[in-house]
Amino acid sequence: MTKDQVCLACGGEGLLMDDEEWRYTCKICGGSGFQSQEGRVYDRQPADVDVMNRYLD
């Protein structure tokens, strides 16, 4: 994987962490760490959250 194909949101790890250190799958790359250069990012589904506004994975 080249540097320009790495997902910028998660840095290629496929996981993100919120301010409470909860880890969840990156919604931009779908957990692969790879960001396709084709298509639109805006077509992704929004993240599910609970009543405390924590990400559900």
Sequence and secondary structure as in RCSB ss.txt:
>XXXX:A:sequence
MTKDQVCLACGGEGLLMDDEEWRYTCKICGGSGFQSQEGRVYDRQPADVDVMNRYLD
>XXXX:A:secstr
  GGGB TTTTTSSEEE TT  EEE TTTTTSSB  SSS GGGS   EE TT  EE 
